[in-house]
Each structure stands twice: as structure tokens, then as C-alpha cells.
Amino acid sequence: MRQAIIAFLLSAFVFPGLGQLYNNDRKKGIILVLLANLLFAVLLLAGLALFSRGYYEYFYPKPLTWDIVRELGRYLLGHPLFFLPLSLLIGLWGFAALDAFRSARRQVPAAPKEE
């Protein structure tokens, strides 16, 4: 049970796929790490592009303040080019954590019964 908890914590709080790597499920772990990195890259590029576009279209002569950053953040979260990869990343992260926990529980040998 301890191995299942460690695998879950690695995938849930550190990075998706690390729990699978901890469970020696290398193929699935590498695929999950690569997918998560790809989604992070898409989020970063889309976020920067949308943020700069929104700033230059609506606020350009003004200096960048926290109020403007907050307003652009709301714009970002509502935009499908940012929201879709974000929701996919959250779903992938949750899948990786639950899969690591379940895989580790299946790998633990059952305790012998005493008669």
C-alpha cells in the first residue's frame, strides 16, 4: 500500500508520469511525461501569444500594471486556445495520478493466508 501512495503522490504533486516510472511502467511513464511537456509547451506559447495580443490591442500605450494583468488573465482563461490545452493537461494529470495508484496496488503481492 505504501508503494501505491508514493506512486500517487509522485504523479499527483510532482509531475504526471513519475508514478508510472516509479512503478517500473517505463513505456506509459515516458509517454505521459512527454504528453505533459507537450501540453505545457502549447499552454506557454498560446498564453504568451494571447497575452501579448490582448495587451497590444487594448492597453498598449498604458504601462503594464497588476490590474491589466488580472484583466488579461481573465481573457486568457476564457479563450479556447488556452482553455482547451489547460483542461487536457488537468485531465492528463488526474489520469496519471489514478493510474499510478491503481497500477501500484495491482503489483503488490497478496499477503499469504494463515491457516
N, CA, C and O atoms as a GROMACS GRO file, in nm:
protein
  460
    1MET      N    1   0.082  -0.120   0.000
    1MET     CA    2   0.000   0.000   0.000
    1MET      C    3   0.086   0.126   0.000
    1MET      O    4   0.049   0.228  -0.058
    2ARG      N    5   0.201   0.118   0.066
    2ARG     CA    6   0.290   0.233   0.071
    2ARG      C    7   0.340   0.270  -0.068
    2ARG      O    8   0.351   0.388  -0.102
    3GLN      N    9   0.371   0.169  -0.150
    3GLN     CA   10   0.418   0.194  -0.286
    3GLN      C   11   0.310   0.264  -0.368
    3GLN      O   12   0.340   0.351  -0.450
    4ALA      N   13   0.184   0.226  -0.348
    4ALA     CA   14   0.074   0.289  -0.420
    4ALA      C   15   0.060   0.436  -0.382
    4ALA      O   16   0.034   0.521  -0.467
    5ILE      N   17   0.077   0.467  -0.255
    5ILE     CA   18   0.066   0.605  -0.209
    5ILE      C   19   0.180   0.690  -0.264
    5ILE      O   20   0.159   0.803  -0.306
    6ILE      N   21   0.302   0.635  -0.262
    6ILE     CA   22   0.416   0.708  -0.316
    6ILE      C   23   0.399   0.733  -0.466
    6ILE      O   24   0.427   0.843  -0.514
    7ALA      N   25   0.353   0.632  -0.540
    7ALA     CA   26   0.330   0.648  -0.684
    7ALA      C   27   0.225   0.754  -0.710
    7ALA      O   28   0.240   0.836  -0.801
    8PHE      N   29   0.117   0.753  -0.631
    8PHE     CA   30   0.012   0.854  -0.646
    8PHE      C   31   0.066   0.993  -0.619
    8PHE      O   32   0.041   1.085  -0.696
    9LEU      N   33   0.140   1.010  -0.511
    9LEU     CA   34   0.194   1.141  -0.476
    9LEU      C   35   0.290   1.193  -0.582
    9LEU      O   36   0.290   1.312  -0.613
   10LEU      N   37   0.372   1.104  -0.638
   10LEU     CA   38   0.466   1.146  -0.742
   10LEU      C   39   0.392   1.198  -0.866
   10LEU      O   40   0.428   1.300  -0.922
   11SER      N   41   0.287   1.125  -0.907
   11SER     CA   42   0.214   1.168  -1.026
   11SER      C   43   0.120   1.284  -0.998
   11SER      O   44   0.095   1.365  -1.087
   12ALA      N   45   0.067   1.292  -0.878
   12ALA     CA   46  -0.031   1.397  -0.848
   12ALA      C   47   0.035   1.530  -0.814
   12ALA      O   48  -0.015   1.635  -0.855
   13PHE      N   49   0.145   1.528  -0.740
   13PHE     CA   50   0.201   1.653  -0.690
   13PHE      C   51   0.336   1.692  -0.748
   13PHE      O   52   0.380   1.805  -0.731
   14VAL      N   53   0.404   1.600  -0.815
   14VAL     CA   54   0.533   1.634  -0.873
   14VAL      C   55   0.518   1.654  -1.024
   14VAL      O   56   0.533   1.766  -1.073
   15PHE      N   57   0.489   1.548  -1.097
   15PHE     CA   58   0.471   1.558  -1.243
   15PHE      C   59   0.403   1.433  -1.293
   15PHE      O   60   0.433   1.323  -1.246
   16PRO      N   61   0.311   1.446  -1.390
   16PRO     CA   62   0.243   1.327  -1.442
   16PRO      C   63   0.342   1.232  -1.509
   16PRO      O   64   0.428   1.274  -1.587
   17GLY      N   65   0.328   1.104  -1.478
   17GLY     CA   66   0.416   1.003  -1.536
   17GLY      C   67   0.524   0.955  -1.441
   17GLY      O   68   0.578   0.847  -1.460
   18LEU      N   69   0.556   1.033  -1.338
   18LEU     CA   70   0.660   0.991  -1.245
   18LEU      C   71   0.616   0.873  -1.161
   18LEU      O   72   0.698   0.789  -1.124
   19GLY      N   73   0.488   0.864  -1.130
   19GLY     CA   74   0.438   0.749  -1.056
   19GLY      C   75   0.448   0.622  -1.138
   19GLY      O   76   0.480   0.516  -1.085
   20GLN      N   77   0.422   0.633  -1.268
   20GLN     CA   78   0.437   0.516  -1.355
   20GLN      C   79   0.584   0.474  -1.364
   20GLN      O   80   0.614   0.355  -1.364
   21LEU      N   81   0.673   0.570  -1.372
   21LEU     CA   82   0.816   0.538  -1.375
   21LEU      C   83   0.859   0.474  -1.243
   21LEU      O   84   0.942   0.383  -1.243
   22TYR      N   85   0.803   0.520  -1.133
   22TYR     CA   86   0.831   0.461  -1.001
   22TYR      C   87   0.782   0.316  -0.996
   22TYR      O   88   0.844   0.231  -0.931
   23ASN      N   89   0.671   0.289  -1.064
   23ASN     CA   90   0.616   0.153  -1.068
   23ASN      C   91   0.684   0.064  -1.172
   23ASN      O   92   0.640  -0.049  -1.194
   24ASN      N   93   0.789   0.113  -1.236
   24ASN     CA   94   0.860   0.042  -1.342
   24ASN      C   95   0.774   0.018  -1.465
   24ASN      O   96   0.797  -0.077  -1.539
   25ASP      N   97   0.676   0.104  -1.488
   25ASP     CA   98   0.597   0.101  -1.611
   25ASP      C   99   0.655   0.210  -1.701
   25ASP      O  100   0.595   0.316  -1.718
   26ARG      N  101   0.771   0.182  -1.757
   26ARG     CA  102   0.850   0.285  -1.826
   26ARG      C  103   0.782   0.339  -1.950
   26ARG      O  104   0.784   0.460  -1.973
   27LYS      N  105   0.724   0.253  -2.030
   27LYS     CA  106   0.664   0.298  -2.156
   27LYS      C  107   0.552   0.398  -2.130
   27LYS      O  108   0.548   0.505  -2.191
   28LYS      N  109   0.461   0.364  -2.039
   28LYS     CA  110   0.350   0.453  -2.007
   28LYS      C  111   0.400   0.580  -1.938
   28LYS      O  112   0.350   0.689  -1.964
   29GLY      N  113   0.499   0.566  -1.852
   29GLY     CA  114   0.554   0.683  -1.783
   29GLY      C  115   0.618   0.782  -1.878
   29GLY      O  116   0.597   0.902  -1.866
   30ILE      N  117   0.696   0.732  -1.974
   30ILE     CA  118   0.762   0.821  -2.070
   30ILE      C  119   0.658   0.889  -2.159
   30ILE      O  120   0.671   1.008  -2.189
   31ILE      N  121   0.557   0.815  -2.200
   31ILE     CA  122   0.452   0.875  -2.283
   31ILE      C  123   0.379   0.985  -2.207
   31ILE      O  124   0.352   1.092  -2.263
   32LEU      N  125   0.347   0.961  -2.081
   32LEU     CA  126   0.277   1.062  -2.001
   32LEU      C  127   0.364   1.186  -1.977
   32LEU      O  128   0.314   1.298  -1.982
   33VAL      N  129   0.493   1.166  -1.950
   33VAL     CA  130   0.583   1.280  -1.930
   33VAL      C  131   0.592   1.362  -2.058
   33VAL      O  132   0.587   1.484  -2.054
   34LEU      N  133   0.606   1.295  -2.172
   34LEU     CA  134   0.616   1.367  -2.299
   34LEU      C  135   0.487   1.441  -2.332
   34LEU      O  136   0.491   1.555  -2.378
   35LEU      N  137   0.372   1.377  -2.310
   35LEU     CA  138   0.244   1.444  -2.335
   35LEU      C  139   0.227   1.566  -2.245
   35LEU      O  140   0.180   1.671  -2.290
   36ALA      N  141   0.263   1.553  -2.119
   36ALA     CA  142   0.251   1.666  -2.027
   36ALA      C  143   0.343   1.780  -2.069
   36ALA      O  144   0.304   1.896  -2.063
   37ASN      N  145   0.465   1.748  -2.112
   37ASN     CA  146   0.556   1.852  -2.158
   37ASN      C  147   0.504   1.920  -2.285
   37ASN      O  148   0.516   2.041  -2.300
   38LEU      N  149   0.445   1.842  -2.375
   38LEU     CA  150   0.387   1.898  -2.496
   38LEU      C  151   0.272   1.994  -2.461
   38LEU      O  152   0.263   2.103  -2.517
   39LEU      N  153   0.185   1.952  -2.370
   39LEU     CA  154   0.074   2.038  -2.329
   39LEU      C  155   0.123   2.164  -2.257
   39LEU      O  156   0.066   2.272  -2.275
   40PHE      N  157   0.228   2.151  -2.177
   40PHE     CA  158   0.287   2.270  -2.112
   40PHE      C  159   0.342   2.367  -2.217
   40PHE      O  160   0.324   2.488  -2.204
   41ALA      N  161   0.407   2.314  -2.321
   41ALA     CA  162   0.462   2.400  -2.426
   41ALA      C  163   0.350   2.471  -2.502
   41ALA      O  164   0.361   2.590  -2.531
   42VAL      N  165   0.243   2.398  -2.533
   42VAL     CA  166   0.129   2.460  -2.603
   42VAL      C  167   0.067   2.568  -2.514
   42VAL      O  168   0.033   2.676  -2.562
   43LEU      N  169   0.052   2.539  -2.385
   43LEU     CA  170  -0.004   2.639  -2.292
   43LEU      C  171   0.084   2.763  -2.286
   43LEU      O  172   0.033   2.875  -2.288
   44LEU      N  173   0.214   2.744  -2.278
   44LEU     CA  174   0.305   2.857  -2.269
   44LEU      C  175   0.300   2.942  -2.395
   44LEU      O  176   0.288   3.064  -2.387
   45LEU      N  177   0.308   2.878  -2.512
   45LEU     CA  178   0.306   2.954  -2.636
   45LEU      C  179   0.172   3.023  -2.659
   45LEU      O  180   0.169   3.140  -2.696
   46ALA      N  181   0.063   2.952  -2.637
   46ALA     CA  182  -0.069   3.012  -2.655
   46ALA      C  183  -0.090   3.125  -2.554
   46ALA      O  184  -0.143   3.230  -2.589
   47GLY      N  185  -0.050   3.102  -2.430
   47GLY     CA  186  -0.066   3.204  -2.327
   47GLY      C  187   0.012   3.330  -2.358
   47GLY      O  188  -0.040   3.441  -2.344
   48LEU      N  189   0.138   3.313  -2.399
   48LEU     CA  190   0.218   3.431  -2.431
   48LEU      C  191   0.165   3.505  -2.553
   48LEU      O  192   0.161   3.628  -2.555
   49ALA      N  193   0.124   3.430  -2.655
   49ALA     CA  194   0.071   3.493  -2.776
   49ALA      C  195  -0.059   3.568  -2.746
   49ALA      O  196  -0.075   3.683  -2.788
   50LEU      N  197  -0.150   3.505  -2.674
   50LEU     CA  198  -0.277   3.570  -2.643
   50LEU      C  199  -0.259   3.688  -2.548
   50LEU      O  200  -0.326   3.790  -2.563
   51PHE      N  201  -0.169   3.673  -2.452
   51PHE     CA  202  -0.144   3.781  -2.356
   51PHE      C  203  -0.088   3.904  -2.428
   51PHE      O  204  -0.137   4.016  -2.408
   52SER      N  205   0.013   3.883  -2.512
   52SER     CA  206   0.073   3.998  -2.581
   52SER      C  207  -0.025   4.058  -2.681
   52SER      O  208  -0.029   4.180  -2.697
   53ARG      N  209  -0.103   3.974  -2.749
   53ARG     CA  210  -0.202   4.025  -2.844
   53ARG      C  211  -0.307   4.110  -2.772
   53ARG      O  212  -0.341   4.219  -2.818
   54GLY      N  213  -0.357   4.059  -2.660
   54GLY     CA  214  -0.456   4.135  -2.584
   54GLY      C  215  -0.399   4.266  -2.531
   54GLY      O  216  -0.467   4.368  -2.531
   55TYR      N  217  -0.275   4.262  -2.485
   55TYR     CA  218  -0.214   4.384  -2.433
   55TYR      C  219  -0.199   4.488  -2.543
   55TYR      O  220  -0.235   4.605  -2.524
   56TYR      N  221  -0.145   4.447  -2.657
   56TYR     CA  222  -0.123   4.544  -2.764
   56TYR      C  223  -0.252   4.593  -2.828
   56TYR      O  224  -0.257   4.706  -2.876
   57GLU      N  225  -0.356   4.512  -2.829
   57GLU     CA  226  -0.483   4.557  -2.888
   57GLU      C  227  -0.558   4.654  -2.797
   57GLU      O  228  -0.619   4.749  -2.846
   58TYR      N  229  -0.556   4.630  -2.665
   58TYR     CA  230  -0.643   4.706  -2.576
   58TYR      C  231  -0.571   4.804  -2.484
   58TYR      O  232  -0.630   4.904  -2.444
   59PHE      N  233  -0.447   4.778  -2.449
   59PHE     CA  234  -0.384   4.858  -2.344
   59PHE      C  235  -0.250   4.919  -2.384
   59PHE      O  236  -0.184   4.977  -2.298
   60TYR      N  237  -0.208   4.910  -2.507
   60TYR     CA  238  -0.069   4.936  -2.542
   60TYR      C  239  -0.008   5.065  -2.489
   60TYR      O  240   0.100   5.057  -2.429
   61PRO      N  241  -0.066   5.181  -2.505
   61PRO     CA  242   0.008   5.298  -2.455
   61PRO      C  243   0.026   5.299  -2.304
   61PRO      O  244   0.117   5.364  -2.252
   62LYS      N  245  -0.062   5.228  -2.232
   62LYS     CA  246  -0.053   5.226  -2.086
   62LYS      C  247   0.058   5.131  -2.042
   62LYS      O  248   0.085   5.031  -2.110
   63PRO      N  249   0.123   5.160  -1.930
   63PRO     CA  250   0.220   5.064  -1.876
   63PRO      C  251   0.148   4.942  -1.819
   63PRO      O  252   0.032   4.950  -1.778
   64LEU      N  253   0.217   4.832  -1.817
   64LEU     CA  254   0.159   4.706  -1.767
   64LEU      C  255   0.150   4.711  -1.614
   64LEU      O  256   0.252   4.718  -1.546
   65THR      N  257   0.028   4.706  -1.562
   65THR     CA  258   0.004   4.708  -1.418
   65THR      C  259  -0.064   4.579  -1.377
   65THR      O  260  -0.104   4.499  -1.463
   66TRP      N  261  -0.078   4.557  -1.247
   66TRP     CA  262  -0.143   4.435  -1.198
   66TRP      C  263  -0.290   4.429  -1.238
   66TRP      O  264  -0.344   4.320  -1.260
   67ASP      N  265  -0.355   4.544  -1.246
   67ASP     CA  266  -0.495   4.545  -1.289
   67ASP      C  267  -0.508   4.497  -1.433
   67ASP      O  268  -0.598   4.421  -1.466
   68ILE      N  269  -0.418   4.541  -1.518
   68ILE     CA  270  -0.420   4.498  -1.657
   68ILE      C  271  -0.386   4.350  -1.668
   68ILE      O  272  -0.446   4.277  -1.747
   69VAL      N  273  -0.289   4.304  -1.588
   69VAL     CA  274  -0.252   4.162  -1.588
   69VAL      C  275  -0.371   4.077  -1.544
   69VAL      O  276  -0.396   3.972  -1.603
   70ARG      N  277  -0.444   4.119  -1.441
   70ARG     CA  278  -0.561   4.046  -1.395
   70ARG      C  279  -0.668   4.038  -1.504
   70ARG      O  280  -0.727   3.932  -1.527
   71GLU      N  281  -0.691   4.149  -1.571
   71GLU     CA  282  -0.792   4.152  -1.677
   71GLU      C  283  -0.749   4.063  -1.794
   71GLU      O  284  -0.832   3.993  -1.852
   72LEU      N  285  -0.623   4.067  -1.830
   72LEU     CA  286  -0.574   3.981  -1.938
   72LEU      C  287  -0.576   3.834  -1.896
   72LEU      O  288  -0.596   3.746  -1.981
   73GLY      N  289  -0.555   3.806  -1.768
   73GLY     CA  290  -0.565   3.669  -1.718
   73GLY      C  291  -0.706   3.613  -1.732
   73GLY      O  292  -0.724   3.498  -1.770
   74ARG      N  293  -0.806   3.695  -1.703
   74ARG     CA  294  -0.945   3.653  -1.724
   74ARG      C  295  -0.973   3.629  -1.871
   74ARG      O  296  -1.045   3.536  -1.907
   75TYR      N  297  -0.916   3.715  -1.956
   75TYR     CA  298  -0.931   3.697  -2.101
   75TYR      C  299  -0.867   3.565  -2.145
   75TYR      O  300  -0.922   3.493  -2.228
   76LEU      N  301  -0.751   3.535  -2.089
   76LEU     CA  302  -0.680   3.411  -2.124
   76LEU      C  303  -0.760   3.287  -2.086
   76LEU      O  304  -0.775   3.196  -2.167
   77LEU      N  305  -0.811   3.284  -1.964
   77LEU     CA  306  -0.883   3.166  -1.916
   77LEU      C  307  -1.012   3.141  -1.993
   77LEU      O  308  -1.058   3.027  -2.000
   78GLY      N  309  -1.069   3.244  -2.050
   78GLY     CA  310  -1.191   3.227  -2.127
   78GLY      C  311  -1.168   3.195  -2.273
   78GLY      O  312  -1.261   3.159  -2.345
   79HIS      N  313  -1.045   3.208  -2.318
   79HIS     CA  314  -1.016   3.185  -2.459
   79HIS      C  315  -0.996   3.035  -2.486
   79HIS      O  316  -0.924   2.969  -2.411
   80PRO      N  317  -1.059   2.980  -2.592
   80PRO     CA  318  -1.049   2.836  -2.618
   80PRO      C  319  -0.908   2.788  -2.650
   80PRO      O  320  -0.874   2.673  -2.620
   81LEU      N  321  -0.824   2.874  -2.709
   81LEU     CA  322  -0.687   2.832  -2.741
   81LEU      C  323  -0.603   2.810  -2.615
   81LEU      O  324  -0.501   2.741  -2.619
   82PHE      N  325  -0.646   2.868  -2.505
   82PHE     CA  326  -0.577   2.846  -2.377
   82PHE      C  327  -0.652   2.746  -2.290
   82PHE      O  328  -0.591   2.661  -2.225
   83PHE      N  329  -0.785   2.756  -2.290
   83PHE     CA  330  -0.866   2.672  -2.201
   83PHE      C  331  -0.861   2.524  -2.241
   83PHE      O  332  -0.857   2.438  -2.153
   84LEU      N  333  -0.860   2.493  -2.370
   84LEU     CA  334  -0.860   2.355  -2.415
   84LEU      C  335  -0.733   2.281  -2.373
   84LEU      O  336  -0.744   2.174  -2.314
   85PRO      N  337  -0.611   2.333  -2.401
   85PRO     CA  338  -0.493   2.261  -2.353
   85PRO      C  339  -0.483   2.256  -2.201
   85PRO      O  340  -0.430   2.160  -2.146
   86LEU      N  341  -0.533   2.359  -2.133
   86LEU     CA  342  -0.532   2.359  -1.986
   86LEU      C  343  -0.618   2.247  -1.932
   86LEU      O  344  -0.578   2.176  -1.840
   87SER      N  345  -0.738   2.232  -1.988
   87SER     CA  346  -0.827   2.125  -1.940
   87SER      C  347  -0.772   1.987  -1.976
   87SER      O  348  -0.788   1.893  -1.899
   88LEU      N  349  -0.707   1.974  -2.092
   88LEU     CA  350  -0.643   1.847  -2.128
   88LEU      C  351  -0.529   1.814  -2.032
   88LEU      O  352  -0.512   1.698  -1.993
   89LEU      N  353  -0.451   1.914  -1.994
   89LEU     CA  354  -0.341   1.892  -1.900
   89LEU      C  355  -0.393   1.851  -1.763
   89LEU      O  356  -0.337   1.761  -1.700
   90ILE      N  357  -0.498   1.914  -1.716
   90ILE     CA  358  -0.556   1.878  -1.586
   90ILE      C  359  -0.611   1.736  -1.591
   90ILE      O  360  -0.593   1.659  -1.497
   91GLY      N  361  -0.678   1.701  -1.701
   91GLY     CA  362  -0.728   1.565  -1.716
   91GLY      C  363  -0.617   1.462  -1.722
   91GLY      O  364  -0.628   1.355  -1.662
   92LEU      N  365  -0.510   1.493  -1.794
   92LEU     CA  366  -0.394   1.403  -1.803
   92LEU      C  367  -0.330   1.385  -1.666
   92LEU      O  368  -0.291   1.274  -1.629
   93TRP      N  369  -0.320   1.493  -1.592
   93TRP     CA  370  -0.260   1.488  -1.459
   93TRP      C  371  -0.342   1.398  -1.366
   93TRP      O  372  -0.287   1.316  -1.292
   94GLY      N  373  -0.473   1.414  -1.370
   94GLY     CA  374  -0.560   1.330  -1.287
   94GLY      C  375  -0.554   1.184  -1.328
   94GLY      O  376  -0.549   1.095  -1.243
   95PHE      N  377  -0.554   1.158  -1.460
   95PHE     CA  378  -0.543   1.021  -1.508
   95PHE      C  379  -0.413   0.957  -1.463
   95PHE      O  380  -0.412   0.843  -1.418
   96ALA      N  381  -0.302   1.030  -1.475
   96ALA     CA  382  -0.172   0.977  -1.437
   96ALA      C  383  -0.167   0.942  -1.288
   96ALA      O  384  -0.112   0.839  -1.251
   97ALA      N  385  -0.225   1.026  -1.205
   97ALA     CA  386  -0.223   1.000  -1.061
   97ALA      C  387  -0.306   0.876  -1.026
   97ALA      O  388  -0.260   0.790  -0.951
   98LEU      N  389  -0.426   0.867  -1.080
   98LEU     CA  390  -0.510   0.750  -1.050
   98LEU      C  391  -0.453   0.622  -1.109
   98LEU      O  392  -0.458   0.516  -1.046
   99ASP      N  393  -0.398   0.631  -1.230
   99ASP     CA  394  -0.340   0.513  -1.293
   99ASP      C  395  -0.218   0.464  -1.216
   99ASP      O  396  -0.199   0.343  -1.201
  100ALA      N  397  -0.136   0.554  -1.167
  100ALA     CA  398  -0.018   0.515  -1.089
  100ALA      C  399  -0.061   0.444  -0.961
  100ALA      O  400  -0.002   0.344  -0.922
  101PHE      N  401  -0.164   0.496  -0.896
  101PHE     CA  402  -0.213   0.435  -0.772
  101PHE      C  403  -0.268   0.295  -0.798
  101PHE      O  404  -0.236   0.200  -0.727
  102ARG      N  405  -0.352   0.283  -0.902
  102ARG     CA  406  -0.412   0.153  -0.933
  102ARG      C  407  -0.307   0.052  -0.979
  102ARG      O  408  -0.314  -0.065  -0.940
  103SER      N  409  -0.212   0.094  -1.059
  103SER     CA  410  -0.108   0.003  -1.106
  103SER      C  411  -0.022  -0.047  -0.991
  103SER      O  412   0.016  -0.164  -0.987
  104ALA      N  413   0.010   0.042  -0.898
  104ALA     CA  414   0.091   0.000  -0.783
  104ALA      C  415   0.015  -0.097  -0.695
  104ALA      O  416   0.075  -0.190  -0.640
  105ARG      N  417  -0.115  -0.077  -0.679
  105ARG     CA  418  -0.194  -0.170  -0.597
  105ARG      C  419  -0.203  -0.307  -0.662
  105ARG      O  420  -0.207  -0.408  -0.592
  106ARG      N  421  -0.207  -0.313  -0.796
  106ARG     CA  422  -0.212  -0.442  -0.865
  106ARG      C  423  -0.079  -0.516  -0.854
  106ARG      O  424  -0.076  -0.639  -0.857
  107GLN      N  425   0.032  -0.442  -0.842
  107GLN     CA  426   0.164  -0.504  -0.838
  107GLN      C  427   0.197  -0.563  -0.702
  107GLN      O  428   0.281  -0.653  -0.693
  108VAL      N  429   0.136  -0.515  -0.597
  108VAL     CA  430   0.167  -0.563  -0.462
  108VAL      C  431   0.117  -0.705  -0.448
  108VAL      O  432  -0.001  -0.731  -0.468
  109PRO      N  433   0.205  -0.798  -0.412
  109PRO     CA  434   0.159  -0.935  -0.395
  109PRO      C  435   0.069  -0.948  -0.270
  109PRO      O  436   0.089  -0.879  -0.170
  110ALA      N  437  -0.028  -1.036  -0.281
  110ALA     CA  438  -0.120  -1.055  -0.170
  110ALA      C  439  -0.048  -1.124  -0.054
  110ALA      O  440   0.039  -1.209  -0.074
  111ALA      N  441  -0.085  -1.086   0.066
  111ALA     CA  442  -0.024  -1.147   0.184
  111ALA      C  443  -0.073  -1.292   0.196
  111ALA      O  444  -0.190  -1.320   0.171
  112PRO      N  445   0.017  -1.383   0.233
  112PRO     CA  446  -0.026  -1.524   0.246
  112PRO      C  447  -0.125  -1.542   0.360
  112PRO      O  448  -0.112  -1.479   0.466
  113LYS      N  449  -0.222  -1.626   0.338
  113LYS     CA  450  -0.322  -1.653   0.441
  113LYS      C  451  -0.268  -1.752   0.543
  113LYS      O  452  -0.204  -1.851   0.508
  114GLU      N  453  -0.297  -1.723   0.666
  114GLU     CA  454  -0.255  -1.815   0.772
  114GLU      C  455  -0.370  -1.912   0.802
  114GLU      O  456  -0.486  -1.872   0.816
  115GLU      N  457  -0.335  -2.037   0.812
  115GLU     CA  458  -0.439  -2.138   0.841
  115GLU      C  459  -0.418  -2.201   0.975
  115GLU      O  460  -0.496  -2.288   1.015
   0.00000   0.00000   0.00000
